[in-house]
């Protein structure tokens, strides 16, 4: 709902704005997209490894954990990449209050980063539970974290297209 409200505000504000300036998106956003999609792939590999481990198949817990750590690292790389994008805009003299288009860029991407950080917290919870000597990780916990993470991918594609078309 937050992003629907921001989208509505962006469309309305842009429609009646004489002060709207076109904003070139920082190129790092494409690399960030790769990080986010790669993290979804590694998370799915991790889910399959955890399921195989739980069924007693020939998969060790450390292999499953390794894939979860790779996912966590890619998620952190995405967050770092967003920070680099903000630095690139800052270097061009584009700040939060420079014009409406830069304001929407910062607000939308910061809101998404906050949601991604929430997803990273979920991954840390999953890793912590799986790491215990007697795992307390329920499948529903991993599934919920995964669905949320994949939703962050879909949301990012939506935001990227919105920013590309409207800014």
VMD Tcl script that builds the backbone (N, CA, C; Angstrom):
set m [mol new atoms 501]
animate dup $m
set s [atomselect $m all]
$s set {name element resname resid chain x y z} {
  {N N UNK 1 A 0.819 -1.193 0.000}
  {CA C UNK 1 A 0.000 0.000 0.000}
  {C C UNK 1 A 0.870 1.267 0.000}
  {N N UNK 2 A 1.996 1.188 0.677}
  {CA C UNK 2 A 2.895 2.344 0.710}
  {C C UNK 2 A 3.340 2.721 -0.696}
  {N N UNK 3 A 3.727 1.710 -1.457}
  {CA C UNK 3 A 4.237 1.982 -2.798}
  {C C UNK 3 A 3.120 2.382 -3.752}
  {N N UNK 4 A 1.913 1.900 -3.527}
  {CA C UNK 4 A 0.770 2.339 -4.330}
  {C C UNK 4 A 0.494 3.815 -4.052}
  {N N UNK 5 A 0.581 4.213 -2.795}
  {CA C UNK 5 A 0.371 5.618 -2.442}
  {C C UNK 5 A 1.458 6.503 -3.044}
  {N N UNK 6 A 2.709 6.050 -2.963}
  {CA C UNK 6 A 3.806 6.822 -3.560}
  {C C UNK 6 A 3.644 6.930 -5.079}
  {N N UNK 7 A 3.195 5.843 -5.708}
  {CA C UNK 7 A 2.985 5.862 -7.158}
  {C C UNK 7 A 1.906 6.876 -7.522}
  {N N UNK 8 A 0.819 6.849 -6.782}
  {CA C UNK 8 A -0.264 7.798 -7.029}
  {C C UNK 8 A 0.226 9.234 -6.851}
  {N N UNK 9 A 0.976 9.470 -5.791}
  {CA C UNK 9 A 1.512 10.813 -5.541}
  {C C UNK 9 A 2.447 11.246 -6.665}
  {N N UNK 10 A 3.268 10.320 -7.141}
  {CA C UNK 10 A 4.200 10.645 -8.228}
  {C C UNK 10 A 3.438 11.033 -9.492}
  {N N UNK 11 A 2.438 10.252 -9.842}
  {CA C UNK 11 A 1.677 10.522 -11.063}
  {C C UNK 11 A 0.960 11.868 -10.960}
  {N N UNK 12 A 0.333 12.119 -9.829}
  {CA C UNK 12 A -0.391 13.380 -9.655}
  {C C UNK 12 A 0.576 14.558 -9.647}
  {N N UNK 13 A 1.679 14.427 -8.908}
  {CA C UNK 13 A 2.649 15.534 -8.798}
  {C C UNK 13 A 3.297 15.842 -10.145}
  {N N UNK 14 A 3.618 14.799 -10.888}
  {CA C UNK 14 A 4.265 15.018 -12.186}
  {C C UNK 14 A 3.289 15.649 -13.174}
  {N N UNK 15 A 2.033 15.264 -13.081}
  {CA C UNK 15 A 1.036 15.774 -14.018}
  {C C UNK 15 A 0.842 17.278 -13.952}
  {N N UNK 16 A 0.968 17.846 -12.769}
  {CA C UNK 16 A 0.728 19.276 -12.656}
  {C C UNK 16 A 1.962 20.069 -12.294}
  {N N UNK 17 A 3.123 19.585 -12.661}
  {CA C UNK 17 A 4.361 20.218 -12.206}
  {C C UNK 17 A 5.072 20.964 -13.320}
  {N N UNK 18 A 5.241 22.249 -13.108}
  {CA C UNK 18 A 6.049 23.036 -14.033}
  {C C UNK 18 A 7.526 22.920 -13.659}
  {N N UNK 19 A 7.795 22.462 -12.431}
  {CA C UNK 19 A 9.175 22.369 -11.944}
  {C C UNK 19 A 9.762 20.960 -12.061}
  {N N UNK 20 A 9.074 20.082 -12.774}
  {CA C UNK 20 A 9.544 18.698 -12.907}
  {C C UNK 20 A 10.718 18.648 -13.872}
  {N N UNK 21 A 11.821 18.043 -13.449}
  {CA C UNK 21 A 12.999 17.876 -14.312}
  {C C UNK 21 A 13.264 16.400 -14.513}
  {N N UNK 22 A 13.625 16.042 -15.728}
  {CA C UNK 22 A 13.950 14.647 -16.027}
  {C C UNK 22 A 15.173 14.221 -15.216}
  {N N UNK 23 A 15.133 13.007 -14.734}
  {CA C UNK 23 A 16.238 12.473 -13.937}
  {C C UNK 23 A 16.796 11.235 -14.639}
  {N N UNK 24 A 18.077 11.247 -14.956}
  {CA C UNK 24 A 18.725 10.061 -15.513}
  {C C UNK 24 A 19.042 9.123 -14.367}
  {N N UNK 25 A 18.554 7.892 -14.475}
  {CA C UNK 25 A 18.790 6.924 -13.413}
  {C C UNK 25 A 20.257 6.515 -13.386}
  {N N UNK 26 A 20.821 6.368 -12.199}
  {CA C UNK 26 A 22.223 5.932 -12.098}
  {C C UNK 26 A 22.393 4.528 -12.697}
  {N N UNK 27 A 23.438 4.319 -13.478}
  {CA C UNK 27 A 23.652 3.020 -14.131}
  {C C UNK 27 A 23.821 1.856 -13.146}
  {N N UNK 28 A 24.241 2.146 -11.923}
  {CA C UNK 28 A 24.443 1.080 -10.932}
  {C C UNK 28 A 23.136 0.340 -10.635}
  {N N UNK 29 A 22.010 0.952 -10.957}
  {CA C UNK 29 A 20.726 0.301 -10.686}
  {C C UNK 29 A 20.586 -1.008 -11.455}
  {N N UNK 30 A 21.209 -1.097 -12.608}
  {CA C UNK 30 A 21.162 -2.356 -13.365}
  {C C UNK 30 A 21.951 -3.448 -12.645}
  {N N UNK 31 A 23.110 -3.100 -12.114}
  {CA C UNK 31 A 23.888 -4.068 -11.340}
  {C C UNK 31 A 23.135 -4.463 -10.071}
  {N N UNK 32 A 22.485 -3.507 -9.443}
  {CA C UNK 32 A 21.693 -3.807 -8.256}
  {C C UNK 32 A 20.581 -4.802 -8.577}
  {N N UNK 33 A 19.988 -4.646 -9.751}
  {CA C UNK 33 A 18.942 -5.568 -10.187}
  {C C UNK 33 A 19.514 -6.974 -10.343}
  {N N UNK 34 A 20.698 -7.073 -10.894}
  {CA C UNK 34 A 21.358 -8.378 -11.026}
  {C C UNK 34 A 21.603 -8.981 -9.644}
  {N N UNK 35 A 22.080 -8.174 -8.702}
  {CA C UNK 35 A 22.294 -8.667 -7.334}
  {C C UNK 35 A 21.002 -9.215 -6.744}
  {N N UNK 36 A 19.914 -8.484 -6.921}
  {CA C UNK 36 A 18.648 -8.893 -6.323}
  {C C UNK 36 A 18.119 -10.174 -6.962}
  {N N UNK 37 A 18.182 -10.265 -8.286}
  {CA C UNK 37 A 17.709 -11.485 -8.946}
  {C C UNK 37 A 18.610 -12.673 -8.627}
  {N N UNK 38 A 19.903 -12.451 -8.584}
  {CA C UNK 38 A 20.821 -13.538 -8.228}
  {C C UNK 38 A 20.538 -14.024 -6.806}
  {N N UNK 39 A 20.201 -13.100 -5.909}
  {CA C UNK 39 A 19.906 -13.502 -4.535}
  {C C UNK 39 A 18.646 -14.361 -4.465}
  {N N UNK 40 A 17.686 -14.120 -5.337}
  {CA C UNK 40 A 16.497 -14.975 -5.367}
  {C C UNK 40 A 16.841 -16.376 -5.855}
  {N N UNK 41 A 17.733 -16.449 -6.829}
  {CA C UNK 41 A 18.164 -17.759 -7.321}
  {C C UNK 41 A 18.892 -18.529 -6.214}
  {N N UNK 42 A 19.820 -17.858 -5.537}
  {CA C UNK 42 A 20.567 -18.549 -4.482}
  {C C UNK 42 A 19.661 -18.915 -3.312}
  {N N UNK 43 A 18.643 -18.113 -3.053}
  {CA C UNK 43 A 17.694 -18.444 -1.987}
  {C C UNK 43 A 16.893 -19.688 -2.351}
  {N N UNK 44 A 16.517 -19.820 -3.602}
  {CA C UNK 44 A 15.792 -21.027 -4.021}
  {C C UNK 44 A 16.690 -22.259 -3.939}
  {N N UNK 45 A 17.960 -22.102 -4.299}
  {CA C UNK 45 A 18.903 -23.223 -4.144}
  {C C UNK 45 A 18.996 -23.590 -2.665}
  {N N UNK 46 A 19.091 -22.585 -1.804}
  {CA C UNK 46 A 19.170 -22.829 -0.361}
  {C C UNK 46 A 17.916 -23.543 0.135}
  {N N UNK 47 A 16.756 -23.118 -0.313}
  {CA C UNK 47 A 15.502 -23.777 0.107}
  {C C UNK 47 A 15.514 -25.247 -0.258}
  {N N UNK 48 A 15.975 -25.557 -1.443}
  {CA C UNK 48 A 16.023 -26.963 -1.868}
  {C C UNK 48 A 17.040 -27.754 -1.050}
  {N N UNK 49 A 18.163 -27.111 -0.727}
  {CA C UNK 49 A 19.181 -27.785 0.092}
  {C C UNK 49 A 18.668 -28.026 1.520}
  {N N UNK 50 A 17.967 -27.059 2.069}
  {CA C UNK 50 A 17.402 -27.220 3.411}
  {C C UNK 50 A 16.370 -28.343 3.405}
  {N N UNK 51 A 15.525 -28.387 2.384}
  {CA C UNK 51 A 14.519 -29.449 2.287}
  {C C UNK 51 A 15.181 -30.815 2.159}
  {N N UNK 52 A 16.230 -30.898 1.358}
  {CA C UNK 52 A 16.947 -32.173 1.200}
  {C C UNK 52 A 17.608 -32.575 2.518}
  {N N UNK 53 A 18.180 -31.620 3.217}
  {CA C UNK 53 A 18.801 -31.891 4.519}
  {C C UNK 53 A 17.749 -32.391 5.516}
  {N N UNK 54 A 16.581 -31.751 5.520}
  {CA C UNK 54 A 15.511 -32.132 6.450}
  {C C UNK 54 A 14.991 -33.539 6.164}
  {N N UNK 55 A 15.023 -33.950 4.909}
  {CA C UNK 55 A 14.563 -35.301 4.544}
  {C C UNK 55 A 15.658 -36.340 4.730}
  {N N UNK 56 A 16.831 -35.918 5.149}
  {CA C UNK 56 A 17.918 -36.855 5.382}
  {C C UNK 56 A 18.646 -37.288 4.125}
  {N N UNK 57 A 18.486 -36.533 3.067}
  {CA C UNK 57 A 19.187 -36.869 1.822}
  {C C UNK 57 A 20.651 -36.475 1.950}
  {N N UNK 58 A 21.407 -36.712 0.928}
  {CA C UNK 58 A 22.853 -36.522 0.958}
  {C C UNK 58 A 23.237 -35.050 0.831}
  {N N UNK 59 A 22.726 -34.215 1.739}
  {CA C UNK 59 A 23.043 -32.787 1.764}
  {C C UNK 59 A 23.363 -32.424 3.204}
  {N N UNK 60 A 24.477 -31.745 3.393}
  {CA C UNK 60 A 24.835 -31.333 4.749}
  {C C UNK 60 A 24.215 -29.982 5.071}
  {N N UNK 61 A 24.098 -29.735 6.340}
  {CA C UNK 61 A 23.558 -28.448 6.796}
  {C C UNK 61 A 24.469 -27.314 6.341}
  {N N UNK 62 A 25.767 -27.558 6.319}
  {CA C UNK 62 A 26.708 -26.488 5.944}
  {C C UNK 62 A 26.521 -26.055 4.493}
  {N N UNK 63 A 26.137 -26.972 3.628}
  {CA C UNK 63 A 25.878 -26.599 2.227}
  {C C UNK 63 A 24.653 -25.689 2.156}
  {N N UNK 64 A 23.615 -26.049 2.879}
  {CA C UNK 64 A 22.411 -25.209 2.900}
  {C C UNK 64 A 22.730 -23.830 3.470}
  {N N UNK 65 A 23.491 -23.811 4.552}
  {CA C UNK 65 A 23.866 -22.534 5.169}
  {C C UNK 65 A 24.709 -21.683 4.230}
  {N N UNK 66 A 25.602 -22.322 3.498}
  {CA C UNK 66 A 26.452 -21.583 2.564}
  {C C UNK 66 A 25.605 -20.821 1.546}
  {N N UNK 67 A 24.572 -21.474 1.007}
  {CA C UNK 67 A 23.708 -20.815 0.042}
  {C C UNK 67 A 22.921 -19.670 0.676}
  {N N UNK 68 A 22.525 -19.848 1.923}
  {CA C UNK 68 A 21.838 -18.758 2.623}
  {C C UNK 68 A 22.772 -17.575 2.849}
  {N N UNK 69 A 24.025 -17.849 3.171}
  {CA C UNK 69 A 24.996 -16.764 3.361}
  {C C UNK 69 A 25.276 -16.033 2.036}
  {N N UNK 70 A 25.308 -16.777 0.934}
  {CA C UNK 70 A 25.491 -16.131 -0.373}
  {C C UNK 70 A 24.304 -15.202 -0.655}
  {N N UNK 71 A 23.102 -15.679 -0.337}
  {CA C UNK 71 A 21.906 -14.854 -0.515}
  {C C UNK 71 A 22.001 -13.589 0.325}
  {N N UNK 72 A 22.410 -13.745 1.568}
  {CA C UNK 72 A 22.570 -12.605 2.463}
  {C C UNK 72 A 23.597 -11.614 1.903}
  {N N UNK 73 A 24.704 -12.134 1.406}
  {CA C UNK 73 A 25.743 -11.276 0.825}
  {C C UNK 73 A 25.246 -10.515 -0.394}
  {N N UNK 74 A 24.487 -11.184 -1.242}
  {CA C UNK 74 A 23.938 -10.501 -2.426}
  {C C UNK 74 A 22.925 -9.436 -2.024}
  {N N UNK 75 A 22.146 -9.713 -0.996}
  {CA C UNK 75 A 21.207 -8.711 -0.495}
  {C C UNK 75 A 21.931 -7.497 0.049}
  {N N UNK 76 A 23.011 -7.737 0.774}
  {CA C UNK 76 A 23.818 -6.622 1.283}
  {C C UNK 76 A 24.476 -5.852 0.138}
  {N N UNK 77 A 24.875 -6.572 -0.910}
  {CA C UNK 77 A 25.453 -5.902 -2.084}
  {C C UNK 77 A 24.412 -5.000 -2.742}
  {N N UNK 78 A 23.157 -5.445 -2.772}
  {CA C UNK 78 A 22.086 -4.605 -3.314}
  {C C UNK 78 A 21.950 -3.317 -2.496}
  {N N UNK 79 A 21.920 -3.452 -1.182}
  {CA C UNK 79 A 21.786 -2.280 -0.310}
  {C C UNK 79 A 22.976 -1.336 -0.512}
  {N N UNK 80 A 24.175 -1.890 -0.579}
  {CA C UNK 80 A 25.368 -1.066 -0.820}
  {C C UNK 80 A 25.277 -0.379 -2.179}
  {N N UNK 81 A 24.770 -1.095 -3.175}
  {CA C UNK 81 A 24.603 -0.516 -4.509}
  {C C UNK 81 A 23.613 0.635 -4.520}
  {N N UNK 82 A 22.575 0.530 -3.699}
  {CA C UNK 82 A 21.623 1.635 -3.601}
  {C C UNK 82 A 22.293 2.865 -3.004}
  {N N UNK 83 A 23.136 2.635 -2.027}
  {CA C UNK 83 A 23.879 3.745 -1.424}
  {C C UNK 83 A 24.785 4.401 -2.474}
  {N N UNK 84 A 25.425 3.580 -3.306}
  {CA C UNK 84 A 26.270 4.109 -4.381}
  {C C UNK 84 A 25.425 4.932 -5.358}
  {N N UNK 85 A 24.219 4.462 -5.652}
  {CA C UNK 85 A 23.331 5.220 -6.551}
  {C C UNK 85 A 23.026 6.588 -5.959}
  {N N UNK 86 A 22.766 6.634 -4.654}
  {CA C UNK 86 A 22.496 7.925 -4.010}
  {C C UNK 86 A 23.728 8.817 -4.065}
  {N N UNK 87 A 24.907 8.228 -3.887}
  {CA C UNK 87 A 26.141 9.016 -3.976}
  {C C UNK 87 A 26.353 9.552 -5.391}
  {N N UNK 88 A 26.012 8.756 -6.396}
  {CA C UNK 88 A 26.139 9.199 -7.781}
  {C C UNK 88 A 25.219 10.384 -8.056}
  {N N UNK 89 A 23.994 10.307 -7.545}
  {CA C UNK 89 A 23.078 11.445 -7.728}
  {C C UNK 89 A 23.584 12.669 -6.980}
  {N N UNK 90 A 24.093 12.452 -5.786}
  {CA C UNK 90 A 24.639 13.566 -4.999}
  {C C UNK 90 A 25.788 14.237 -5.761}
  {N N UNK 91 A 26.645 13.443 -6.405}
  {CA C UNK 91 A 27.768 13.985 -7.172}
  {C C UNK 91 A 27.285 14.832 -8.344}
  {N N UNK 92 A 26.078 14.550 -8.842}
  {CA C UNK 92 A 25.499 15.329 -9.931}
  {C C UNK 92 A 24.711 16.533 -9.418}
  {N N UNK 93 A 24.724 16.731 -8.103}
  {CA C UNK 93 A 23.997 17.854 -7.518}
  {C C UNK 93 A 22.515 17.584 -7.325}
  {N N UNK 94 A 22.129 16.311 -7.353}
  {CA C UNK 94 A 20.725 15.927 -7.188}
  {C C UNK 94 A 20.523 15.411 -5.768}
  {N N UNK 95 A 19.838 16.204 -4.972}
  {CA C UNK 95 A 19.579 15.850 -3.577}
  {C C UNK 95 A 18.089 15.577 -3.394}
  {N N UNK 96 A 17.719 15.211 -2.193}
  {CA C UNK 96 A 16.323 14.922 -1.880}
  {C C UNK 96 A 15.423 16.104 -2.234}
  {N N UNK 97 A 15.850 17.295 -1.927}
  {CA C UNK 97 A 15.012 18.483 -2.132}
  {C C UNK 97 A 15.359 19.271 -3.397}
  {N N UNK 98 A 16.169 18.720 -4.294}
  {CA C UNK 98 A 16.565 19.452 -5.498}
  {C C UNK 98 A 15.375 19.732 -6.402}
  {N N UNK 99 A 14.596 18.718 -6.673}
  {CA C UNK 99 A 13.383 18.863 -7.484}
  {C C UNK 99 A 12.463 17.687 -7.177}
  {N N UNK 100 A 11.234 17.727 -7.651}
  {CA C UNK 100 A 10.302 16.640 -7.323}
  {C C UNK 100 A 10.754 15.265 -7.811}
  {N N UNK 101 A 11.364 15.194 -8.987}
  {CA C UNK 101 A 11.770 13.879 -9.495}
  {C C UNK 101 A 12.869 13.260 -8.629}
  {N N UNK 102 A 13.826 14.049 -8.188}
  {CA C UNK 102 A 14.863 13.487 -7.320}
  {C C UNK 102 A 14.278 13.109 -5.960}
  {N N UNK 103 A 13.316 13.884 -5.489}
  {CA C UNK 103 A 12.659 13.543 -4.220}
  {C C UNK 103 A 11.988 12.183 -4.306}
  {N N UNK 104 A 11.249 11.958 -5.388}
  {CA C UNK 104 A 10.578 10.665 -5.548}
  {C C UNK 104 A 11.589 9.537 -5.688}
  {N N UNK 105 A 12.684 9.773 -6.391}
  {CA C UNK 105 A 13.704 8.729 -6.514}
  {C C UNK 105 A 14.226 8.337 -5.134}
  {N N UNK 106 A 14.639 9.304 -4.355}
  {CA C UNK 106 A 15.187 9.004 -3.035}
  {C C UNK 106 A 14.162 8.321 -2.127}
  {N N UNK 107 A 12.946 8.838 -2.111}
  {CA C UNK 107 A 11.924 8.279 -1.214}
  {C C UNK 107 A 11.563 6.851 -1.615}
  {N N UNK 108 A 11.332 6.615 -2.899}
  {CA C UNK 108 A 10.952 5.265 -3.346}
  {C C UNK 108 A 12.078 4.255 -3.134}
  {N N UNK 109 A 13.298 4.642 -3.480}
  {CA C UNK 109 A 14.399 3.682 -3.322}
  {C C UNK 109 A 14.749 3.473 -1.848}
  {N N UNK 110 A 14.629 4.501 -1.029}
  {CA C UNK 110 A 14.897 4.336 0.399}
  {C C UNK 110 A 13.837 3.446 1.051}
  {N N UNK 111 A 12.583 3.633 0.664}
  {CA C UNK 111 A 11.520 2.776 1.204}
  {C C UNK 111 A 11.762 1.318 0.809}
  {N N UNK 112 A 12.201 1.101 -0.423}
  {CA C UNK 112 A 12.490 -0.267 -0.853}
  {C C UNK 112 A 13.672 -0.841 -0.077}
  {N N UNK 113 A 14.716 -0.045 0.122}
  {CA C UNK 113 A 15.875 -0.516 0.888}
  {C C UNK 113 A 15.460 -0.902 2.306}
  {N N UNK 114 A 14.586 -0.116 2.916}
  {CA C UNK 114 A 14.115 -0.464 4.258}
  {C C UNK 114 A 13.390 -1.809 4.258}
  {N N UNK 115 A 12.613 -2.056 3.230}
  {CA C UNK 115 A 11.937 -3.349 3.122}
  {C C UNK 115 A 12.938 -4.481 2.878}
  {N N UNK 116 A 13.944 -4.222 2.065}
  {CA C UNK 116 A 14.983 -5.235 1.835}
  {C C UNK 116 A 15.731 -5.527 3.137}
  {N N UNK 117 A 16.008 -4.507 3.920}
  {CA C UNK 117 A 16.663 -4.731 5.216}
  {C C UNK 117 A 15.797 -5.613 6.117}
  {N N UNK 118 A 14.490 -5.438 6.044}
  {CA C UNK 118 A 13.587 -6.334 6.767}
  {C C UNK 118 A 13.725 -7.765 6.283}
  {N N UNK 119 A 13.843 -7.936 4.983}
  {CA C UNK 119 A 14.052 -9.272 4.417}
  {C C UNK 119 A 15.380 -9.866 4.838}
  {N N UNK 120 A 16.407 -9.025 4.918}
  {CA C UNK 120 A 17.714 -9.500 5.394}
  {C C UNK 120 A 17.616 -9.944 6.851}
  {N N UNK 121 A 16.819 -9.237 7.635}
  {CA C UNK 121 A 16.578 -9.660 9.018}
  {C C UNK 121 A 15.926 -11.030 9.070}
  {N N UNK 122 A 14.979 -11.269 8.168}
  {CA C UNK 122 A 14.347 -12.589 8.079}
  {C C UNK 122 A 15.357 -13.669 7.710}
  {N N UNK 123 A 16.266 -13.351 6.794}
  {CA C UNK 123 A 17.304 -14.318 6.414}
  {C C UNK 123 A 18.238 -14.610 7.587}
  {N N UNK 124 A 18.580 -13.585 8.347}
  {CA C UNK 124 A 19.434 -13.786 9.523}
  {C C UNK 124 A 18.728 -14.710 10.523}
  {N N UNK 125 A 17.427 -14.531 10.695}
  {CA C UNK 125 A 16.650 -15.405 11.576}
  {C C UNK 125 A 16.706 -16.850 11.086}
  {N N UNK 126 A 16.504 -17.044 9.790}
  {CA C UNK 126 A 16.549 -18.393 9.207}
  {C C UNK 126 A 17.932 -19.011 9.408}
  {N N UNK 127 A 18.980 -18.243 9.133}
  {CA C UNK 127 A 20.349 -18.741 9.303}
  {C C UNK 127 A 20.603 -19.108 10.761}
  {N N UNK 128 A 20.170 -18.254 11.668}
  {CA C UNK 128 A 20.368 -18.521 13.091}
  {C C UNK 128 A 19.679 -19.792 13.540}
  {N N UNK 129 A 18.470 -19.987 13.095}
  {CA C UNK 129 A 17.729 -21.192 13.501}
  {C C UNK 129 A 18.309 -22.449 12.880}
  {N N UNK 130 A 18.763 -22.343 11.643}
  {CA C UNK 130 A 19.350 -23.515 10.994}
  {C C UNK 130 A 20.727 -23.833 11.566}
  {N N UNK 131 A 21.424 -22.840 12.068}
  {CA C UNK 131 A 22.789 -23.020 12.583}
  {C C UNK 131 A 22.837 -23.741 13.919}
  {N N UNK 132 A 21.757 -23.729 14.666}
  {CA C UNK 132 A 21.763 -24.371 15.983}
  {C C UNK 132 A 22.057 -25.856 15.851}
  {N N UNK 133 A 22.655 -26.428 16.919}
  {CA C UNK 133 A 23.003 -27.854 16.872}
  {C C UNK 133 A 21.756 -28.720 16.695}
  {N N UNK 134 A 20.647 -28.325 17.308}
  {CA C UNK 134 A 19.362 -28.974 17.047}
  {C C UNK 134 A 18.497 -27.951 16.323}
  {N N UNK 135 A 18.436 -28.017 15.002}
  {CA C UNK 135 A 17.747 -26.977 14.230}
  {C C UNK 135 A 16.301 -26.772 14.684}
  {N N UNK 136 A 15.936 -25.523 14.847}
  {CA C UNK 136 A 14.566 -25.168 15.209}
  {C C UNK 136 A 13.874 -24.466 14.043}
  {N N UNK 137 A 14.427 -24.613 12.863}
  {CA C UNK 137 A 13.876 -23.947 11.688}
  {C C UNK 137 A 12.682 -24.739 11.168}
  {N N UNK 138 A 11.540 -24.078 11.140}
  {CA C UNK 138 A 10.367 -24.696 10.533}
  {C C UNK 138 A 10.326 -24.317 9.064}
  {N N UNK 139 A 9.790 -25.206 8.268}
  {CA C UNK 139 A 9.710 -24.947 6.831}
  {C C UNK 139 A 8.919 -23.665 6.552}
  {N N UNK 140 A 7.878 -23.418 7.334}
  {CA C UNK 140 A 7.057 -22.228 7.106}
  {C C UNK 140 A 7.865 -20.944 7.315}
  {N N UNK 141 A 8.837 -20.969 8.215}
  {CA C UNK 141 A 9.673 -19.791 8.445}
  {C C UNK 141 A 10.520 -19.498 7.213}
  {N N UNK 142 A 11.142 -20.534 6.675}
  {CA C UNK 142 A 11.956 -20.353 5.471}
  {C C UNK 142 A 11.084 -19.965 4.280}
  {N N UNK 143 A 9.920 -20.594 4.159}
  {CA C UNK 143 A 9.027 -20.265 3.048}
  {C C UNK 143 A 8.561 -18.811 3.119}
  {N N UNK 144 A 8.211 -18.354 4.315}
  {CA C UNK 144 A 7.755 -16.976 4.479}
  {C C UNK 144 A 8.862 -15.991 4.122}
  {N N UNK 145 A 10.075 -16.250 4.611}
  {CA C UNK 145 A 11.211 -15.378 4.281}
  {C C UNK 145 A 11.456 -15.373 2.774}
  {N N UNK 146 A 11.318 -16.532 2.150}
  {CA C UNK 146 A 11.536 -16.639 0.702}
  {C C UNK 146 A 10.480 -15.879 -0.091}
  {N N UNK 147 A 9.227 -16.054 0.291}
  {CA C UNK 147 A 8.163 -15.346 -0.430}
  {C C UNK 147 A 8.351 -13.843 -0.309}
  {N N UNK 148 A 8.680 -13.387 0.874}
  {CA C UNK 148 A 8.913 -11.958 1.088}
  {C C UNK 148 A 10.072 -11.482 0.210}
  {N N UNK 149 A 11.151 -12.262 0.193}
  {CA C UNK 149 A 12.329 -11.883 -0.589}
  {C C UNK 149 A 11.996 -11.794 -2.076}
  {N N UNK 150 A 11.262 -12.780 -2.572}
  {CA C UNK 150 A 10.897 -12.765 -3.989}
  {C C UNK 150 A 9.958 -11.592 -4.299}
  {N N UNK 151 A 9.112 -11.250 -3.339}
  {CA C UNK 151 A 8.246 -10.091 -3.534}
  {C C UNK 151 A 9.081 -8.821 -3.653}
  {N N UNK 152 A 10.183 -8.745 -2.927}
  {CA C UNK 152 A 11.068 -7.580 -3.040}
  {C C UNK 152 A 11.635 -7.483 -4.456}
  {N N UNK 153 A 11.891 -8.613 -5.105}
  {CA C UNK 153 A 12.324 -8.605 -6.514}
  {C C UNK 153 A 11.249 -8.007 -7.411}
  {N N UNK 154 A 10.039 -8.510 -7.264}
  {CA C UNK 154 A 8.934 -8.039 -8.094}
  {C C UNK 154 A 8.706 -6.542 -7.861}
  {N N UNK 155 A 8.734 -6.147 -6.606}
  {CA C UNK 155 A 8.555 -4.742 -6.272}
  {C C UNK 155 A 9.668 -3.893 -6.878}
  {N N UNK 156 A 10.897 -4.388 -6.851}
  {CA C UNK 156 A 12.011 -3.641 -7.424}
  {C C UNK 156 A 11.828 -3.444 -8.927}
  {N N UNK 157 A 11.398 -4.482 -9.626}
  {CA C UNK 157 A 11.172 -4.352 -11.071}
  {C C UNK 157 A 10.090 -3.303 -11.323}
  {N N UNK 158 A 9.035 -3.348 -10.540}
  {CA C UNK 158 A 7.973 -2.346 -10.666}
  {C C UNK 158 A 8.533 -0.940 -10.448}
  {N N UNK 159 A 9.283 -0.765 -9.366}
  {CA C UNK 159 A 9.837 0.565 -9.055}
  {C C UNK 159 A 10.806 1.036 -10.131}
  {N N UNK 160 A 11.640 0.126 -10.594}
  {CA C UNK 160 A 12.607 0.495 -11.624}
  {C C UNK 160 A 11.885 0.947 -12.899}
  {N N UNK 161 A 10.859 0.214 -13.303}
  {CA C UNK 161 A 10.105 0.613 -14.489}
  {C C UNK 161 A 9.371 1.942 -14.253}
  {N N UNK 162 A 8.791 2.095 -13.083}
  {CA C UNK 162 A 8.103 3.341 -12.748}
  {C C UNK 162 A 9.063 4.525 -12.804}
  {N N UNK 163 A 10.221 4.362 -12.194}
  {CA C UNK 163 A 11.210 5.449 -12.178}
  {C C UNK 163 A 11.725 5.731 -13.576}
  {N N UNK 164 A 11.959 4.702 -14.350}
  {CA C UNK 164 A 12.488 4.872 -15.696}
  {C C UNK 164 A 11.473 5.595 -16.591}
  {N N UNK 165 A 10.199 5.217 -16.459}
  {CA C UNK 165 A 9.165 5.807 -17.320}
  {C C UNK 165 A 8.766 7.200 -16.844}
  {N N UNK 166 A 8.630 7.380 -15.538}
  {CA C UNK 166 A 8.054 8.627 -15.018}
  {C C UNK 166 A 9.078 9.701 -14.668}
  {N N UNK 167 A 10.311 9.299 -14.336}
  {CA C UNK 167 A 11.282 10.324 -13.954}
  {C C UNK 167 A 12.039 10.777 -15.178}
}
mol reanalyze $m
mol bondsrecalc $m
mol representation Tube
mol addrep $m
